[in-house]
Amino acid sequence: MRHIVLDTTILIAQWRRRRLARPLTELDEAEVERWARQLIEIEQSDATVTPVLLEFLCGVGDKREMILARAFLKSFKAIDDRRTLRRDWQEAQRLAERVPANRRPRDLGDCLIRAIAQRLNHDVRTLDTGMPRP
C-alpha cells in the first residue's frame, strides 16, 4: 500500500470549513493546531511536500492569519525535507508537457507536488481534478 501526501486543496478545505464558524480574531494557535490534528486523523496521513506548504502560505491575507496558518501547518510533515531535487524538476517538466485531453493548462505547483510525491513513493490526495496523473 502506498502512502498518501495531502495536497493543498485538502488543507485549504479543512481551513475554510473550520474558519467559517468564527472570525480570525477569535481564534488562537491551539485551536488551529487541533484542526490540523483532526484532518490528520481523518486522512490518516500527516505527510505533505514543501510546495504544498508554500501554496497554503501564499493564500494568507494578513499578519494574524499568517500566525495561525503557521500553527496549523506545524502538524504536517514535509516528507521531502524541504529539498527539491533536479529529478523532481525534470519529472515536473515531463508532467507539464503532457497535454490532457481537455487541453486545460497545467499548474506548476501541481506538477512539482506530483513529481516529489512520486519520487518518495506516495500518492497525492487532492480535490483538484486538474492534478496531473502519474
VMD Tcl script that builds the backbone (N, CA, C; Angstrom):
set m [mol new atoms 402]
animate dup $m
set s [atomselect $m all]
$s set {name element resname resid chain x y z} {
  {N N MET 1 A 0.839 -1.188 0.000}
  {CA C MET 1 A 0.000 0.000 0.000}
  {C C MET 1 A 0.882 1.249 0.000}
  {N N ARG 2 A 0.564 2.175 -0.886}
  {CA C ARG 2 A 1.344 3.409 -0.967}
  {C C ARG 2 A 0.882 4.384 0.108}
  {N N HIS 3 A 1.772 5.251 0.474}
  {CA C HIS 3 A 1.467 6.288 1.446}
  {C C HIS 3 A 0.811 7.469 0.734}
  {N N ILE 4 A 0.209 8.341 1.513}
  {CA C ILE 4 A -0.539 9.474 0.971}
  {C C ILE 4 A 0.113 10.798 1.355}
  {N N VAL 5 A 0.250 11.690 0.368}
  {CA C VAL 5 A 0.647 13.084 0.573}
  {C C VAL 5 A -0.628 13.912 0.458}
  {N N LEU 6 A -0.843 14.789 1.396}
  {CA C LEU 6 A -2.007 15.671 1.344}
  {C C LEU 6 A -1.684 16.892 0.500}
  {N N ASP 7 A -2.541 17.165 -0.467}
  {CA C ASP 7 A -2.391 18.319 -1.352}
  {C C ASP 7 A -2.935 19.575 -0.670}
  {N N THR 8 A -2.572 20.695 -1.224}
  {CA C THR 8 A -3.022 21.992 -0.716}
  {C C THR 8 A -4.539 22.063 -0.636}
  {N N THR 9 A -5.223 21.492 -1.613}
  {CA C THR 9 A -6.691 21.571 -1.628}
  {C C THR 9 A -7.302 20.910 -0.403}
  {N N ILE 10 A -6.691 19.860 0.083}
  {CA C ILE 10 A -7.187 19.151 1.273}
  {C C ILE 10 A -6.996 20.036 2.505}
  {N N LEU 11 A -5.814 20.630 2.630}
  {CA C LEU 11 A -5.537 21.505 3.769}
  {C C LEU 11 A -6.437 22.737 3.747}
  {N N ILE 12 A -6.590 23.338 2.571}
  {CA C ILE 12 A -7.416 24.542 2.453}
  {C C ILE 12 A -8.884 24.236 2.752}
  {N N ALA 13 A -9.364 23.088 2.308}
  {CA C ALA 13 A -10.760 22.723 2.582}
  {C C ALA 13 A -11.013 22.639 4.085}
  {N N GLN 14 A -10.092 22.030 4.810}
  {CA C GLN 14 A -10.226 21.945 6.273}
  {C C GLN 14 A -10.177 23.341 6.903}
  {N N TRP 15 A -9.221 24.144 6.460}
  {CA C TRP 15 A -9.043 25.505 6.979}
  {C C TRP 15 A -10.323 26.314 6.784}
  {N N ARG 16 A -10.848 26.296 5.588}
  {CA C ARG 16 A -12.055 27.085 5.282}
  {C C ARG 16 A -13.280 26.564 6.025}
  {N N ARG 17 A -13.423 25.249 6.075}
  {CA C ARG 17 A -14.558 24.639 6.769}
  {C C ARG 17 A -14.581 25.064 8.235}
  {N N ARG 18 A -13.442 25.023 8.882}
  {CA C ARG 18 A -13.351 25.360 10.304}
  {C C ARG 18 A -13.443 26.872 10.545}
  {N N ARG 19 A -12.909 27.662 9.626}
  {CA C ARG 19 A -12.888 29.125 9.783}
  {C C ARG 19 A -14.260 29.755 9.680}
  {N N LEU 20 A -15.169 29.108 9.009}
  {CA C LEU 20 A -16.496 29.681 8.802}
  {C C LEU 20 A -17.217 29.970 10.113}
  {N N ALA 21 A -16.895 29.201 11.132}
  {CA C ALA 21 A -17.603 29.323 12.410}
  {C C ALA 21 A -17.286 30.614 13.161}
  {N N ARG 22 A -16.054 31.095 13.049}
  {CA C ARG 22 A -15.654 32.267 13.841}
  {C C ARG 22 A -14.648 33.119 13.088}
  {N N PRO 23 A -14.637 34.413 13.369}
  {CA C PRO 23 A -13.628 35.274 12.735}
  {C C PRO 23 A -12.218 34.949 13.255}
  {N N LEU 24 A -11.217 35.282 12.449}
  {CA C LEU 24 A -9.821 35.027 12.819}
  {C C LEU 24 A -9.453 35.627 14.169}
  {N N THR 25 A -10.014 36.775 14.472}
  {CA C THR 25 A -9.670 37.463 15.723}
  {C C THR 25 A -10.071 36.657 16.955}
  {N N GLU 26 A -10.995 35.716 16.795}
  {CA C GLU 26 A -11.441 34.894 17.925}
  {C C GLU 26 A -10.715 33.556 18.010}
  {N N LEU 27 A -9.836 33.287 17.067}
  {CA C LEU 27 A -9.126 32.011 17.037}
  {C C LEU 27 A -7.746 32.141 17.677}
  {N N ASP 28 A -7.252 31.026 18.204}
  {CA C ASP 28 A -5.883 31.023 18.711}
  {C C ASP 28 A -5.112 29.865 18.088}
  {N N GLU 29 A -3.818 29.849 18.316}
  {CA C GLU 29 A -2.951 28.852 17.702}
  {C C GLU 29 A -3.311 27.433 18.128}
  {N N ALA 30 A -3.683 27.243 19.370}
  {CA C ALA 30 A -4.045 25.903 19.844}
  {C C ALA 30 A -5.258 25.366 19.090}
  {N N GLU 31 A -6.199 26.225 18.790}
  {CA C GLU 31 A -7.395 25.770 18.077}
  {C C GLU 31 A -7.067 25.333 16.646}
  {N N VAL 32 A -6.266 26.115 15.938}
  {CA C VAL 32 A -5.946 25.727 14.555}
  {C C VAL 32 A -5.038 24.493 14.519}
  {N N GLU 33 A -4.237 24.308 15.557}
  {CA C GLU 33 A -3.454 23.078 15.656}
  {C C GLU 33 A -4.385 21.878 15.817}
  {N N ARG 34 A -5.480 22.037 16.556}
  {CA C ARG 34 A -6.482 20.971 16.694}
  {C C ARG 34 A -7.119 20.661 15.340}
  {N N TRP 35 A -7.383 21.699 14.560}
  {CA C TRP 35 A -7.935 21.478 13.206}
  {C C TRP 35 A -7.011 20.587 12.395}
  {N N ALA 36 A -5.712 20.868 12.488}
  {CA C ALA 36 A -4.730 20.085 11.734}
  {C C ALA 36 A -4.721 18.634 12.214}
  {N N ARG 37 A -4.717 18.435 13.518}
  {CA C ARG 37 A -4.707 17.074 14.062}
  {C C ARG 37 A -5.970 16.314 13.663}
  {N N GLN 38 A -7.107 17.006 13.622}
  {CA C GLN 38 A -8.360 16.373 13.189}
  {C C GLN 38 A -8.249 15.923 11.729}
  {N N LEU 39 A -7.695 16.775 10.899}
  {CA C LEU 39 A -7.533 16.429 9.486}
  {C C LEU 39 A -6.593 15.238 9.326}
  {N N ILE 40 A -5.514 15.241 10.068}
  {CA C ILE 40 A -4.551 14.136 10.017}
  {C C ILE 40 A -5.236 12.827 10.414}
  {N N GLU 41 A -6.072 12.882 11.427}
  {CA C GLU 41 A -6.800 11.691 11.867}
  {C C GLU 41 A -7.780 11.221 10.784}
  {N N ILE 42 A -8.499 12.150 10.197}
  {CA C ILE 42 A -9.467 11.805 9.153}
  {C C ILE 42 A -8.766 11.200 7.942}
  {N N GLU 43 A -7.693 11.830 7.495}
  {CA C GLU 43 A -6.993 11.406 6.282}
  {C C GLU 43 A -5.983 10.292 6.537}
  {N N GLN 44 A -5.697 10.023 7.807}
  {CA C GLN 44 A -4.713 9.003 8.169}
  {C C GLN 44 A -3.338 9.287 7.565}
  {N N SER 45 A -3.011 10.582 7.496}
  {CA C SER 45 A -1.694 10.987 6.991}
  {C C SER 45 A -1.375 12.395 7.467}
  {N N ASP 46 A -0.100 12.604 7.806}
  {CA C ASP 46 A 0.381 13.944 8.120}
  {C C ASP 46 A 1.406 14.389 7.082}
  {N N ALA 47 A 1.553 13.580 6.023}
  {CA C ALA 47 A 2.581 13.824 5.014}
  {C C ALA 47 A 2.143 14.878 4.004}
  {N N THR 48 A 3.073 15.737 3.689}
  {CA C THR 48 A 2.896 16.721 2.635}
  {C C THR 48 A 4.268 16.985 2.036}
  {N N VAL 49 A 4.333 17.900 1.088}
  {CA C VAL 49 A 5.621 18.274 0.487}
  {C C VAL 49 A 5.733 19.793 0.525}
  {N N THR 50 A 6.931 20.281 0.410}
  {CA C THR 50 A 7.193 21.710 0.545}
  {C C THR 50 A 6.321 22.593 -0.343}
  {N N PRO 51 A 6.114 22.256 -1.624}
  {CA C PRO 51 A 5.255 23.125 -2.438}
  {C C PRO 51 A 3.829 23.276 -1.883}
  {N N VAL 52 A 3.329 22.258 -1.204}
  {CA C VAL 52 A 2.001 22.351 -0.582}
  {C C VAL 52 A 2.026 23.395 0.527}
  {N N LEU 53 A 3.045 23.335 1.358}
  {CA C LEU 53 A 3.165 24.296 2.461}
  {C C LEU 53 A 3.256 25.721 1.913}
  {N N LEU 54 A 4.039 25.901 0.858}
  {CA C LEU 54 A 4.194 27.232 0.271}
  {C C LEU 54 A 2.902 27.723 -0.374}
  {N N GLU 55 A 2.210 26.837 -1.091}
  {CA C GLU 55 A 0.925 27.233 -1.693}
  {C C GLU 55 A -0.062 27.673 -0.617}
  {N N PHE 56 A -0.098 26.942 0.479}
  {CA C PHE 56 A -1.000 27.298 1.575}
  {C C PHE 56 A -0.664 28.695 2.100}
  {N N LEU 57 A 0.610 28.941 2.348}
  {CA C LEU 57 A 1.034 30.242 2.874}
  {C C LEU 57 A 0.785 31.378 1.883}
  {N N CYS 58 A 0.852 31.077 0.601}
  {CA C CYS 58 A 0.608 32.110 -0.422}
  {C C CYS 58 A -0.819 32.647 -0.379}
  {N N GLY 59 A -1.732 31.903 0.206}
  {CA C GLY 59 A -3.123 32.342 0.287}
  {C C GLY 59 A -3.449 33.182 1.512}
  {N N VAL 60 A -2.477 33.386 2.373}
  {CA C VAL 60 A -2.695 34.141 3.612}
  {C C VAL 60 A -2.836 35.628 3.315}
  {N N GLY 61 A -3.810 36.274 4.004}
  {CA C GLY 61 A -4.115 37.662 3.692}
  {C C GLY 61 A -3.604 38.711 4.663}
  {N N ASP 62 A -3.229 38.319 5.877}
  {CA C ASP 62 A -2.729 39.322 6.819}
  {C C ASP 62 A -1.848 38.666 7.881}
  {N N LYS 63 A -1.268 39.512 8.735}
  {CA C LYS 63 A -0.299 39.045 9.733}
  {C C LYS 63 A -0.920 38.048 10.715}
  {N N ARG 64 A -2.127 38.316 11.175}
  {CA C ARG 64 A -2.795 37.428 12.135}
  {C C ARG 64 A -3.057 36.052 11.515}
  {N N GLU 65 A -3.533 36.067 10.286}
  {CA C GLU 65 A -3.795 34.806 9.606}
  {C C GLU 65 A -2.493 34.041 9.380}
  {N N MET 66 A -1.385 34.741 9.130}
  {CA C MET 66 A -0.091 34.080 8.940}
  {C C MET 66 A 0.336 33.344 10.210}
  {N N ILE 67 A 0.143 33.974 11.347}
  {CA C ILE 67 A 0.473 33.332 12.627}
  {C C ILE 67 A -0.333 32.041 12.787}
  {N N LEU 68 A -1.620 32.122 12.484}
  {CA C LEU 68 A -2.488 30.954 12.616}
  {C C LEU 68 A -2.156 29.893 11.566}
  {N N ALA 69 A -1.861 30.321 10.356}
  {CA C ALA 69 A -1.512 29.374 9.288}
  {C C ALA 69 A -0.247 28.603 9.651}
  {N N ARG 70 A 0.738 29.278 10.177}
  {CA C ARG 70 A 1.976 28.602 10.589}
  {C C ARG 70 A 1.682 27.577 11.688}
  {N N ALA 71 A 0.829 27.928 12.625}
  {CA C ALA 71 A 0.458 26.998 13.695}
  {C C ALA 71 A -0.261 25.779 13.117}
  {N N PHE 72 A -1.138 26.003 12.164}
  {CA C PHE 72 A -1.877 24.919 11.505}
  {C C PHE 72 A -0.904 23.979 10.792}
  {N N LEU 73 A 0.051 24.534 10.073}
  {CA C LEU 73 A 0.971 23.728 9.262}
  {C C LEU 73 A 2.003 22.962 10.086}
  {N N LYS 74 A 2.236 23.371 11.336}
  {CA C LYS 74 A 3.243 22.709 12.178}
  {C C LYS 74 A 2.999 21.215 12.336}
  {N N SER 75 A 1.753 20.797 12.271}
  {CA C SER 75 A 1.425 19.388 12.494}
  {C C SER 75 A 1.722 18.493 11.294}
  {N N PHE 76 A 1.979 19.097 10.144}
  {CA C PHE 76 A 2.207 18.320 8.931}
  {C C PHE 76 A 3.702 18.136 8.691}
  {N N LYS 77 A 4.056 16.987 8.139}
  {CA C LYS 77 A 5.465 16.671 7.904}
  {C C LYS 77 A 5.778 16.837 6.425}
  {N N ALA 78 A 6.772 17.659 6.120}
  {CA C ALA 78 A 7.257 17.796 4.743}
  {C C ALA 78 A 8.186 16.616 4.485}
  {N N ILE 79 A 7.682 15.608 3.791}
  {CA C ILE 79 A 8.447 14.376 3.605}
  {C C ILE 79 A 9.633 14.554 2.676}
  {N N ASP 80 A 9.685 15.678 1.973}
  {CA C ASP 80 A 10.824 15.955 1.089}
  {C C ASP 80 A 11.947 16.684 1.813}
  {N N ASP 81 A 11.808 16.849 3.123}
  {CA C ASP 81 A 12.813 17.556 3.936}
  {C C ASP 81 A 13.128 18.937 3.369}
  {N N ARG 82 A 12.130 19.519 2.721}
  {CA C ARG 82 A 12.236 20.860 2.131}
  {C C ARG 82 A 13.339 20.933 1.072}
  {N N ARG 83 A 13.538 19.802 0.380}
  {CA C ARG 83 A 14.540 19.728 -0.695}
  {C C ARG 83 A 13.850 19.329 -1.990}
  {N N THR 84 A 14.103 20.083 -3.017}
  {CA C THR 84 A 13.613 19.743 -4.343}
  {C C THR 84 A 14.827 19.368 -5.189}
  {N N LEU 85 A 14.810 18.175 -5.726}
  {CA C LEU 85 A 15.943 17.668 -6.482}
  {C C LEU 85 A 15.797 17.984 -7.970}
  {N N ARG 86 A 16.907 17.922 -8.657}
  {CA C ARG 86 A 16.897 18.145 -10.105}
  {C C ARG 86 A 15.907 17.196 -10.794}
  {N N ARG 87 A 15.875 15.950 -10.344}
  {CA C ARG 87 A 14.963 14.985 -10.978}
  {C C ARG 87 A 13.502 15.321 -10.702}
  {N N ASP 88 A 13.205 16.009 -9.588}
  {CA C ASP 88 A 11.828 16.470 -9.334}
  {C C ASP 88 A 11.423 17.480 -10.399}
  {N N TRP 89 A 12.336 18.410 -10.696}
  {CA C TRP 89 A 12.056 19.421 -11.718}
  {C C TRP 89 A 11.907 18.767 -13.090}
  {N N GLN 90 A 12.714 17.766 -13.366}
  {CA C GLN 90 A 12.628 17.070 -14.651}
  {C C GLN 90 A 11.291 16.345 -14.790}
  {N N GLU 91 A 10.868 15.682 -13.726}
  {CA C GLU 91 A 9.572 14.988 -13.755}
  {C C GLU 91 A 8.430 15.994 -13.832}
  {N N ALA 92 A 8.540 17.104 -13.121}
  {CA C ALA 92 A 7.515 18.154 -13.203}
  {C C ALA 92 A 7.402 18.671 -14.637}
  {N N GLN 93 A 8.530 18.822 -15.296}
  {CA C GLN 93 A 8.501 19.269 -16.687}
  {C C GLN 93 A 7.828 18.225 -17.575}
  {N N ARG 94 A 8.147 16.954 -17.361}
  {CA C ARG 94 A 7.516 15.889 -18.144}
  {C C ARG 94 A 5.998 15.928 -17.969}
  {N N LEU 95 A 5.552 16.104 -16.727}
  {CA C LEU 95 A 4.115 16.186 -16.452}
  {C C LEU 95 A 3.498 17.421 -17.113}
  {N N ALA 96 A 4.214 18.532 -17.074}
  {CA C ALA 96 A 3.715 19.768 -17.684}
  {C C ALA 96 A 3.594 19.633 -19.197}
  {N N GLU 97 A 4.461 18.845 -19.783}
  {CA C GLU 97 A 4.454 18.672 -21.232}
  {C C GLU 97 A 3.391 17.697 -21.726}
  {N N ARG 98 A 2.748 16.995 -20.805}
  {CA C ARG 98 A 1.662 16.089 -21.180}
  {C C ARG 98 A 0.360 16.888 -21.215}
  {N N VAL 99 A -0.097 17.209 -22.393}
  {CA C VAL 99 A -1.330 17.983 -22.539}
  {C C VAL 99 A -2.512 17.033 -22.352}
  {N N PRO 100 A -3.385 17.311 -21.365}
  {CA C PRO 100 A -4.526 16.415 -21.142}
  {C C PRO 100 A -5.564 16.533 -22.261}
  {N N ALA 101 A -6.431 15.551 -22.337}
  {CA C ALA 101 A -7.459 15.522 -23.379}
  {C C ALA 101 A -8.336 16.774 -23.354}
  {N N ASN 102 A -8.568 17.327 -22.161}
  {CA C ASN 102 A -9.412 18.528 -22.053}
  {C C ASN 102 A -8.643 19.813 -22.375}
  {N N ARG 103 A -7.346 19.665 -22.634}
  {CA C ARG 103 A -6.463 20.771 -23.048}
  {C C ARG 103 A -6.323 21.872 -21.994}
  {N N ARG 104 A -6.686 21.576 -20.755}
  {CA C ARG 104 A -6.556 22.570 -19.684}
  {C C ARG 104 A -5.091 22.811 -19.356}
  {N N PRO 105 A -4.755 24.038 -18.996}
  {CA C PRO 105 A -3.369 24.328 -18.599}
  {C C PRO 105 A -2.997 23.548 -17.340}
  {N N ARG 106 A -1.736 23.193 -17.243}
  {CA C ARG 106 A -1.220 22.545 -16.052}
  {C C ARG 106 A -0.703 23.604 -15.106}
  {N N ASP 107 A -0.655 23.267 -13.837}
  {CA C ASP 107 A -0.194 24.178 -12.799}
  {C C ASP 107 A 1.197 23.738 -12.344}
  {N N LEU 108 A 2.130 24.686 -12.286}
  {CA C LEU 108 A 3.498 24.370 -11.872}
  {C C LEU 108 A 3.514 23.674 -10.517}
  {N N GLY 109 A 2.807 24.225 -9.548}
  {CA C GLY 109 A 2.790 23.633 -8.211}
  {C C GLY 109 A 2.296 22.203 -8.223}
  {N N ASP 110 A 1.217 21.944 -8.970}
  {CA C ASP 110 A 0.672 20.590 -9.043}
  {C C ASP 110 A 1.661 19.612 -9.664}
  {N N CYS 111 A 2.326 20.041 -10.728}
  {CA C CYS 111 A 3.316 19.173 -11.382}
  {C C CYS 111 A 4.466 18.849 -10.426}
  {N N LEU 112 A 4.909 19.841 -9.682}
  {CA C LEU 112 A 6.013 19.635 -8.748}
  {C C LEU 112 A 5.580 18.777 -7.552}
  {N N ILE 113 A 4.389 19.015 -7.052}
  {CA C ILE 113 A 3.850 18.195 -5.948}
  {C C ILE 113 A 3.790 16.735 -6.374}
  {N N ARG 114 A 3.231 16.485 -7.551}
  {CA C ARG 114 A 3.121 15.112 -8.063}
  {C C ARG 114 A 4.511 14.499 -8.243}
  {N N ALA 115 A 5.452 15.242 -8.804}
  {CA C ALA 115 A 6.792 14.720 -9.050}
  {C C ALA 115 A 7.493 14.328 -7.747}
  {N N ILE 116 A 7.416 15.175 -6.757}
  {CA C ILE 116 A 8.077 14.882 -5.471}
  {C C ILE 116 A 7.408 13.688 -4.806}
  {N N ALA 117 A 6.089 13.663 -4.817}
  {CA C ALA 117 A 5.355 12.545 -4.216}
  {C C ALA 117 A 5.733 11.225 -4.888}
  {N N GLN 118 A 5.806 11.222 -6.207}
  {CA C GLN 118 A 6.185 10.009 -6.930}
  {C C GLN 118 A 7.573 9.534 -6.524}
  {N N ARG 119 A 8.522 10.472 -6.464}
  {CA C ARG 119 A 9.890 10.103 -6.089}
  {C C ARG 119 A 9.920 9.431 -4.726}
  {N N LEU 120 A 9.064 9.885 -3.838}
  {CA C LEU 120 A 9.048 9.360 -2.469}
  {C C LEU 120 A 8.025 8.238 -2.276}
  {N N ASN 121 A 7.511 7.718 -3.415}
  {CA C ASN 121 A 6.580 6.590 -3.408}
  {C C ASN 121 A 5.286 6.883 -2.637}
  {N N HIS 122 A 4.745 8.061 -2.878}
  {CA C HIS 122 A 3.483 8.469 -2.261}
  {C C HIS 122 A 2.467 8.822 -3.352}
  {N N ASP 123 A 1.208 8.571 -3.057}
  {CA C ASP 123 A 0.118 9.071 -3.884}
  {C C ASP 123 A -0.271 10.441 -3.355}
  {N N VAL 124 A -0.958 11.229 -4.171}
  {CA C VAL 124 A -1.405 12.558 -3.757}
  {C C VAL 124 A -2.907 12.531 -3.546}
  {N N ARG 125 A -3.347 12.876 -2.341}
  {CA C ARG 125 A -4.777 13.026 -2.071}
  {C C ARG 125 A -5.113 14.484 -2.345}
  {N N THR 126 A -6.028 14.708 -3.278}
  {CA C THR 126 A -6.353 16.060 -3.708}
  {C C THR 126 A -7.830 16.174 -4.055}
  {N N LEU 127 A -8.326 17.379 -4.031}
  {CA C LEU 127 A -9.673 17.685 -4.517}
  {C C LEU 127 A -9.598 18.317 -5.900}
  {N N ASP 128 A -8.389 18.498 -6.399}
  {CA C ASP 128 A -8.140 19.173 -7.666}
  {C C ASP 128 A -8.268 18.195 -8.833}
  {N N THR 129 A -9.288 18.380 -9.650}
  {CA C THR 129 A -9.497 17.487 -10.792}
  {C C THR 129 A -8.444 17.694 -11.884}
  {N N GLY 130 A -7.708 18.800 -11.808}
  {CA C GLY 130 A -6.673 19.082 -12.789}
  {C C GLY 130 A -5.287 18.605 -12.396}
  {N N MET 131 A -5.160 17.954 -11.258}
  {CA C MET 131 A -3.853 17.456 -10.815}
  {C C MET 131 A -3.336 16.445 -11.843}
  {N N PRO 132 A -2.110 16.632 -12.325}
  {CA C PRO 132 A -1.564 15.686 -13.306}
  {C C PRO 132 A -1.523 14.266 -12.756}
  {N N ARG 133 A -1.764 13.320 -13.626}
  {CA C ARG 133 A -1.693 11.908 -13.257}
  {C C ARG 133 A -0.270 11.418 -13.488}
  {N N PRO 134 A 0.134 10.410 -12.700}
  {CA C PRO 134 A 1.491 9.872 -12.881}
  {C C PRO 134 A 1.711 9.285 -14.264}
}
mol reanalyze $m
mol bondsrecalc $m
mol representation Tube
mol addrep $m
